[in-house]
Amino acid sequence: MKQLISKPTTDYELSFWQNNQYVVGIDEAGRGPLAGPVVAASVILPYYIDANIGFNDSKKLSEKQREELYELLITVAVDNSVSFVESDMIDEINIRKATLLAMQTCLKSLEKKVNHVFIDGNYFEHKTLPFTTVVKGDSKVLSIAAASVLAKISRDRWMTEVADKDFPQYGFAKHKGYGTREHIEAILNYGICPLHRKTFLRNILAQNPQFTLF
């Protein structure tokens, strides 16, 4: 029997749209890599957008699909924003707080007034706006799914167009900073660069005390 693949819906947004209220979906990309920023994106979709438009958890989409949906998103979104928190800040405040900072910053950067926030995951803080955290929200809430695509594409492009050009020896365009064998071998050969998260590399640094930042 063929297993049905769940897709995000607009069920979460519907009650707000019926009252002419905007909601925003927020998701992040880059919590786990050894290098590069964590990136959060926020997206406000238009009222009653078709849930079958194609947005989904970015991990379930091919690179080509993500690129196509990114271009569609830029066209249809009522508002959107992206926020980067760099590796040195991640080392300073930890990845959980850095992710929260990125999410709060991209929310603050929106021009439209929103009435409710949907967040992927189980942790968020905001002093004034009501919000709902949704575990696996990028597979359930269309607005979060759209933010998932925006965050992933924005980060991947930065790792390709900036990180890889500045430090080509690490192959950032290929692995985007994740801990692949190729990336680990490059670290062992060249040491670490300013884009690496030192708190994520404690074991490697402990075993190789000669490594220093460029």
C-alpha positions as CSV (number, residue, x, y, z in Angstrom):
1,M,0.0,0.0,0.0
2,K,1.4,3.4,-1.0
3,Q,2.1,5.7,1.9
4,L,0.5,9.1,1.7
5,I,2.8,12.0,2.1
6,S,1.5,14.7,4.4
7,K,1.5,18.3,3.1
8,P,1.2,21.6,4.9
9,T,-2.3,23.2,4.9
10,T,-3.8,26.6,5.6
11,D,-5.9,25.2,8.5
12,Y,-3.8,27.2,11.1
13,E,-4.1,30.4,9.1
14,L,-7.8,30.2,8.2
15,S,-9.4,31.6,11.4
16,F,-7.2,34.7,11.2
17,W,-7.8,35.2,7.5
18,Q,-11.6,35.1,8.1
19,N,-11.1,38.1,10.4
20,N,-8.9,39.9,7.9
21,Q,-5.8,39.4,10.0
22,Y,-2.3,38.7,8.8
23,V,-0.3,35.8,10.2
24,V,3.4,35.1,9.7
25,G,5.2,31.9,9.5
26,I,8.8,31.7,10.7
27,D,11.4,28.9,10.2
28,E,15.2,28.7,10.3
29,A,18.0,27.0,8.4
30,G,21.5,26.1,9.6
31,R,21.2,25.1,13.2
32,G,23.4,22.0,12.7
33,P,26.4,23.0,10.4
34,L,29.9,23.4,11.6
35,A,30.3,26.7,9.7
36,G,28.3,29.6,8.5
37,P,25.3,31.5,9.9
38,V,22.0,30.4,11.2
39,V,19.3,32.0,9.1
40,A,15.7,32.7,9.9
41,A,13.0,33.7,7.5
42,S,9.5,35.1,8.0
43,V,6.7,35.0,5.4
44,I,3.2,36.5,5.3
45,L,1.1,34.8,2.7
46,P,-2.0,36.4,1.1
47,Y,-5.4,35.5,2.4
48,Y,-6.8,32.2,1.1
49,I,-3.8,31.2,-0.9
50,D,-4.1,27.7,-2.4
51,A,-2.5,25.2,-0.1
52,N,-1.5,23.2,-3.1
53,I,0.9,25.9,-4.3
54,G,3.8,23.7,-3.5
55,F,5.4,25.0,-0.4
56,N,6.7,22.3,2.0
57,D,9.4,21.4,4.4
58,S,12.5,22.4,2.4
59,K,14.2,19.1,3.3
60,K,11.5,17.3,1.4
61,L,12.1,19.3,-1.8
62,S,14.9,19.0,-4.4
63,E,17.2,21.9,-5.0
64,K,15.4,22.7,-8.2
65,Q,12.0,22.7,-6.5
66,R,13.3,25.0,-3.8
67,E,14.7,27.4,-6.3
68,E,11.4,27.5,-8.3
69,L,9.4,27.9,-5.1
70,Y,11.7,30.7,-3.9
71,E,11.0,32.7,-7.1
72,L,7.2,32.0,-6.7
73,L,7.4,33.1,-3.0
74,I,9.0,36.4,-3.8
75,T,6.1,37.1,-6.2
76,V,3.1,36.0,-4.1
77,A,4.1,36.9,-0.5
78,V,2.5,39.9,1.1
79,D,5.7,40.5,3.0
80,N,8.9,38.5,3.9
81,S,12.2,39.0,5.6
82,V,15.4,37.2,6.3
83,S,17.9,37.5,9.2
84,F,21.4,36.1,9.6
85,V,23.3,35.5,12.8
86,E,27.0,34.8,12.2
87,S,29.2,32.1,13.6
88,D,31.0,34.3,16.1
89,M,27.7,35.3,17.7
90,I,26.6,31.6,17.7
91,D,29.8,30.8,19.7
92,E,29.1,33.7,22.1
93,I,25.5,33.1,23.0
94,N,24.9,29.4,21.8
95,I,22.9,28.1,18.9
96,R,19.5,28.1,20.7
97,K,19.7,31.8,21.6
98,A,21.2,32.7,18.2
99,T,18.3,31.0,16.4
100,L,15.8,32.9,18.6
101,L,17.6,36.1,17.9
102,A,17.5,35.5,14.1
103,M,13.7,34.7,14.3
104,Q,13.0,37.8,16.4
105,T,15.0,40.0,14.1
106,C,13.3,38.8,10.9
107,L,9.9,39.3,12.5
108,K,10.8,42.8,13.5
109,S,12.0,43.5,9.9
110,L,8.5,43.0,8.4
111,E,6.7,46.0,7.1
112,K,3.2,44.7,7.5
113,K,1.5,44.5,10.9
114,V,0.8,40.9,11.9
115,N,-1.7,39.5,14.4
116,H,-0.2,36.1,15.1
117,V,3.0,34.2,14.6
118,F,3.5,30.6,13.8
119,I,6.9,29.2,14.6
120,D,8.5,25.9,13.6
121,G,9.7,24.0,16.6
122,N,8.9,24.2,20.3
123,Y,10.6,27.4,21.5
124,F,10.1,31.0,20.9
125,E,9.8,34.3,22.9
126,H,8.1,37.6,22.1
127,K,7.0,40.3,24.5
128,T,4.1,41.7,22.5
129,L,2.9,39.4,19.7
130,P,0.9,36.2,20.4
131,F,2.5,33.1,18.8
132,T,2.1,29.4,18.4
133,T,5.0,26.9,18.2
134,V,4.3,23.9,16.0
135,V,6.6,20.9,16.1
136,K,7.4,19.9,12.5
137,G,5.5,23.0,11.5
138,D,7.2,23.2,8.1
139,S,5.2,20.0,7.3
140,K,1.9,21.3,8.7
141,V,1.5,25.0,8.4
142,L,1.8,26.6,4.9
143,S,3.2,29.9,6.1
144,I,6.0,28.0,8.0
145,A,6.7,25.9,5.0
146,A,7.1,29.0,2.8
147,A,9.5,30.4,5.4
148,S,11.4,27.1,5.4
149,V,12.1,27.5,1.7
150,L,13.1,31.1,2.0
151,A,15.5,30.4,4.9
152,K,17.1,27.4,3.1
153,I,17.6,29.2,-0.2
154,S,18.9,32.3,1.5
155,R,21.5,30.4,3.5
156,D,22.5,28.1,0.6
157,R,23.1,31.1,-1.7
158,W,25.2,32.8,1.0
159,M,27.3,29.7,1.5
160,T,27.9,29.5,-2.3
161,E,28.2,33.1,-3.3
162,V,30.1,34.4,-0.2
163,A,31.6,31.7,1.9
164,D,32.9,29.5,-0.9
165,K,34.5,32.4,-2.7
166,D,36.2,33.7,0.4
167,F,37.4,30.2,1.5
168,P,37.3,27.9,-1.5
169,Q,39.5,25.2,0.1
170,Y,36.6,24.0,2.3
171,G,34.0,23.3,-0.4
172,F,31.3,25.3,1.2
173,A,29.3,25.5,-2.1
174,K,28.9,21.7,-2.0
175,H,28.2,20.9,1.7
176,K,27.0,24.3,2.9
177,G,29.1,24.0,6.1
178,Y,27.6,20.7,7.3
179,G,29.9,18.1,8.8
180,T,30.5,15.9,5.8
181,R,33.6,13.8,5.4
182,E,34.9,16.2,2.8
183,H,34.4,19.1,5.2
184,I,36.1,17.4,8.1
185,E,39.1,16.5,5.9
186,A,39.4,20.1,4.8
187,I,39.4,21.2,8.4
188,L,42.1,18.7,9.2
189,N,44.2,19.9,6.2
190,Y,43.7,23.7,6.5
191,G,42.6,24.3,10.1
192,I,39.6,26.5,10.8
193,C,38.5,29.8,9.3
194,P,36.4,32.7,10.7
195,L,33.2,31.1,9.4
196,H,33.6,28.0,11.6
197,R,31.7,27.6,14.8
198,K,34.4,26.9,17.4
199,T,31.9,25.6,19.9
200,F,30.8,23.0,17.3
201,L,34.4,21.9,16.8
202,R,35.6,21.3,20.4
203,N,36.7,17.7,19.8
204,I,38.7,18.6,16.6
205,L,40.2,21.6,18.2
206,A,41.2,19.7,21.4
207,Q,42.9,17.1,19.3
208,N,44.7,19.7,17.1
209,P,45.8,22.6,19.3
210,Q,47.9,24.0,16.4
211,F,44.7,25.2,14.7
212,T,44.1,28.9,14.9
213,L,41.7,31.3,13.1
214,F,43.0,32.8,9.9
